[in-house]
Amino acid sequence: MEAIRISDTLSMSRIVYGMWRLADDKDTSTGHVLAKINACLDQGITTFDQADIYGDYSAESVLGEALRGNSALRQKMQIVTKCDIIAPCGKYADVPVKHYDTSTAHIALSVEASLNNMATDHIDLLLIHRPDPFMDHHETGAALDALVASGKVGNVGVSNFKPWDWELLQSGMKNPLITNQLEVSLAANDGFTNGDVAFHQKNAQSIMAWSPLGGGALMTDDSEIGRVLDNVARENGVDRAAVAVAWVLAHPAKILPVMGTNNLDRIAALSDAFKVKMDRQTWFKLYQAALGREVA
C-alpha cells in the first residue's frame, strides 16, 4: 500500500486503521487485538489512530496491553492520538461539564498518560481533538512545541479545525501543524465546497478523513446513493464500503481515510478500495447521487 509523506519525519499509510471502537469489542484480549494489528500490517496499513477519550478513556490501554513486550511490532507502526476533550465518563466521571482543555498542564498530563497507556516512549502524531473556544494559542502552541522538542511527540496536528482555527494555533507555534482530521465522506461532502479541503490542498497539508462511511449510514442507504454505490461495487467486484472509501482516496488532495471496524474479515478487506476504478465520471456520478441533484 502506498505511504504518504506528511512531514520531514513522518510517513503514513494511505488508509489508517481507526481504533475508536477498540474497547467496545466483546473480545479485547491481547491475542485478538494483535490479530487486528497484524491484519492491517499484512496489507500495508501501518498507521493506527487513537484518542485519549476513545472507549471512555480506555481504548489506549487496550492497545497498550497488546503492545507490551512487542517492541518489534511497535516499530512497524505509526501511532496517532488526540487530546483536549474532557467528558464526564471514565477517569473524568466526576467533572460537572464536558469541556475542552488546551492548557499546557492538561496537554502534558494527557501525553504522559497516553505514553503509559500505549506502552510506548513516543507518539508519532498528536492531534488537538476539537477546537477550543477558550484556547490561548500562545500557550497551546508553546506546549506542543515543547513536546516535539522533548521527543515524546514526533509531529503535531489538529482535528475538526476550520481554516481560521488552524491559522490561529499555527501563529503561536514554531513547528508546523501537519494534518487536520475532518469528517469527509459521500454523506459529509461539504468540505469539498466550503473551503475546508481547498485550504489544506492549497497549502499541501494532509487531511485525514474520519467516518468515511458516513458512520455506517452509507452501508444501509436504500436511496439513489445506495443504488449507485451498489452498481459501482458490482462493476468492480467489491462491496459498498470499498467504493465509498475509493471515492475519498481518489481526490487530488490525497486524503487519508480512517477506517474503524472490529471485524477481522472487514479489516482484511480494507485494501479492496484500491481495486475500484474511480475515474472522474464515476466520482461525479457518486457525488451527484449524494447531493441528490446534478452539479450546477
PyMOL commands that set and color helices and strands:
alter all, ss='L'
color gray80, all
select helices_A, chain A and resi 22-24+30-41+54-57+59-67+71-74+90-92+104-117+137-150+163-170+190-192+196-202+214-220+224-236+240-249+264-268+270-275+280-291
alter helices_A, ss='H'
color red, helices_A
select strands_A, chain A and resi 3-5+11-13+16-18+47-49+78-83+85-86+99-100+123-128+153-159+177-183+206-210+256-259
alter strands_A, ss='S'
color yellow, strands_A
deselect
rebuild
show_as cartoon
